[in-house]
Amino acid sequence: MSNIDDLLAIMARLRDPENGCPWDVKQDFESIVPYTIEEAYEVADAVDRKDFPALCDELGDLLLQVVFHARMADEAGHFRFADVVAAICEKLTVRHPHVFGDVQADTAEEVLTNWEAIKRREREADGEVDGSALAGVSRGMPEWQRALKLQKRAAAVGFEWPGVEPVLDKLIEEIGEVRAELENGADKERLTDEIGDVLFVCTNLARHAGVDVSAALRHANAKFERRFRRMEGLAAAEGGLSGRSLAEQEQLWVQAKAEEEGAAASGC
């Protein structure tokens, strides 16, 4: 059975300037990043579908991305794959003192509090002078994820809605502001600002409701795709969707939705 050394050897061979793969040799950190992000999302999709054979495959693809970046770093003299492994082992040990030390942490919440405190001390040890509760929130993550992180950091120091109801009220307020801007013919910059506020509050609402923002949006996307494809199937016998009025298409949407809900109710 193959092991990590085999994978590292394969990656080295693929990157060989003389006898490797022209595509792999051509890549650099910047060109590989989109694939790394894509593979992470495909892992999330497999988990969401509870497709464990697919998850095994997707985790391999994601591991390849780690090996690819490490190989390029090795070639440039930055670090090696072994350094990546050593760094994460040390980080996990240091950030879990309740497991590998004598710190007490009996709940997941206490663990997260300790984790953030340790990260803050690490940043200070590295000479970081930003003392904000928001320090260290990466700008490289998807914006919905960064919004969630910022909200959690602010909540940790008490800047937090007391429950779901005030967040719902704020969402209604922000939607009203978008409506007002649209009615007043606002420019794109104003609309971008106001719609951004709506999305930020939606993220906060999901957090308060204990809902994973990414999973919620994946479910919504999947539901839309299922129903739209069913609409196309219903319309196929009569020339398809193109050319139909919005009212006619809406009727097909309602039918597709009813079929899906009926199948779910019957356990099909």
N, C-alpha and C positions, 0 to 999 in steps of 0.2 A: 504494500500500500504506500502511496506517495505521502510525503511529509513536507513541511515548510522549506526544508533545504532543497527539495526537488523544485518547488515553485520558484525559489530564488535563482536556481541554476537555469531554469527555463527563461526567466526574465532577463538574466544576463546574456543568454544566447540570443534572444530576440533583439536586444539592444547592441549586439556586436556590430561595429561599424563595417566590418568586412563581410561577415557571413550571416548577419541577422536579417530581420524583416525591415524593408525600407520604411514602412509606415511607422513601426515602433521606434526606429532610429531617429526619425524626423521629429518626434514629439518632444515637447518641453513642458515645464510645470504649468504654464498658462494654458496650453492646448489640452492638457489632460484634465484640468479642473472641472470642466463641464461634464465629463464622463463620470468623475468621482461623485459629483452632486446627483447625477442621474441614477447611478447605481444605488446610492443611499435611499433615494425615493422608491426605487424598485424593491428594495428590502422592505420599506414601509408598506408598500402595496401588497406584497406577499403576506406580511403579517396581518394586514387588514382583511385579506381574503382567507386567512387561516390555511393557506396552501403551503404546507411544510416541505414537500419536495421542491417547490419553487423557491422557498426561503433558503433551503440548503444551497441551491444553485446561485441565487442572488447574493448570498453571503460570500460565496467564492468569488463572484465578480467584484464585490466590494473589497475583499482582501487583495485581489489583484491590483486594485487602485493604490492601496497602501504600499504594496511591493514595488509598483511602477514608480511612485514618487520617491521611495527610498533608494531605488536603483539609480535614478537620475541624480539624487543628492550625493550618492556614493561616488558616481563618476565625476561630479564637480568638486569632490573633496569636502562637502559640508558635513555629512554624517552617514552612518551605515544603518541597515535594517536592525542590526543588533542594538544600536543606540536607541532606536525607536522603542524596542521592546524593553530595554533597561529603563528608559524614561517613564514609560507608562507603569511599569512594575513599582518603581519608586514612588510615583505620584499616588497610586492606589494605596500603597502602604502608609504613606504620610497622611493621606486624607481620610483614612479609616482608623483613627487612633482608638476607637471603641472596639475594634476587632484586633488590631495589632499592637495596641498600647493599653493604657489603664484609664482611658476616658470613658465616662458613662453616657450612653445614648440609647434610650429604650424605644424611641419612636422614629419613624421616617422623617418627621418634621425636625426632630433634634439633630438627626444626621445631616440634613440639609443646612441647618443653621451652623453646625460645626464646619461643614464643607466650605461654606461661604467665608467664614471667619479665617479658615486656614488659607484660602485663596487670597484673601486680603493681606494676610501677613506675608505671603509669598511675593505679592506685588510690591509691598513695602520693602522687603529684603532686596528686591531687584532694583530699588531706587525709584519706584514710581511714586510721584508726589500727589497724584490725584486722590483726594480724600473723600470724594463723593461716593454715596451709596451706589451710584450707577457706574462707577469705575470698572473697567475691564469688560463691559458688555460689547462683544465683537460687532463690528460693522459689516462683517463678511457673511453673516447668516441671512436667510430670507427675512424680509421686513416684518412679516407677521410673527416670526419667531423672536425677532429682536424686540418687538412691541411687548410680547409676553414676558420676556426676560426683564425689560425695563419696569414693567408693572410689578413683577414679583420683587424686584429689588426695592422699589418704592414702598411696597406693602410691608417689607421686612422692618422698616423703620417707622411704621404706623401710618403712612400716607395711603389710606385704603378705604374703599367704600365699606359700610358696615354690613352690606348684604346684597342680594340680587336686585331687589326692588329699586334702589337708587340708580343702579346701572341701567335698568330698563327705562327709567325716567330720563336719564341722560341720553340714551339712544334715541328716544322719541324727540328730545330737544335738538339733537344733532341732525336728525332727518328733517326736522322742520327748518333748520338753517339751510340745508341743501335745497329744499323746496323753494325757500325764499330767494336764494341766489339764482336758481333756474328761472323763477318768475321775473326777476329783475334783470335778466340777461347778463349774468355774471360772466367774466372772462374765464379762460381755462385755468389760470393760476388760482383764482378764488375757488372755483369748483374743486380743483385738486386739493386745496387746503381743507375744505369742508367735507368732501368725501373721505379724505384721509382721517378726519376726526371720527366719522361714522365707523370706519374699519377698525380704528383703534379701540373704540368703545365696544364693538362686536367682539374683539379679542378679549377685552376685559370681562364681558358678559360670559363668554365661554369659560374663562378661568374661574369665575365665581360659581358657575354652574357645575364645575368639575368635568368639563367636556374638553377633550383634546381638539384644539383648533384645526390642526392639519387633518385629523381623522374626520372631523365634521365636514370639512370642505371636500375631502376625498369621497365621502359618502354622497354628498350633494352632487358632485360631478358624475359619479357612477350612476346615481338615480336619474339624472338628466339624460345621460347617454343611453341608458336602457329604454327610457320612455320615448326618446326621440327616435331611436332605431325602430321601436315598435310602431311609431307613427309612420315612418317610412315604409314599413312592411304593410301596414293597413292601406296606405295610399298607392302601393306599387301596382295593384291591379287596374288602377284608373289613372295611370300616367305619372304617378309620383306626387311629391309635395309641391314642386315648383309650379307656379302659376295659380295655385289655390289661394283664396283669400285668407286673411288672418283668422276670420271667424271660422272658416272651414278647418283650418289647421288647429285651432283651439278645440274644436269638437273632437278631432283625432287625438289630441293630447289628453282630453278628459277620458276618452275611451281607453287609451293606453294605460292611464293611471288607474282606472277602474278595474281593468283586467289584472294589473299587477297586485292591487290591493285585494282583489277577489282570490287570486292564487295564494297570496300570503295567508288570508283568513282560512283557506281550506287546507293549508299545510303543504301545498304542492311546491 
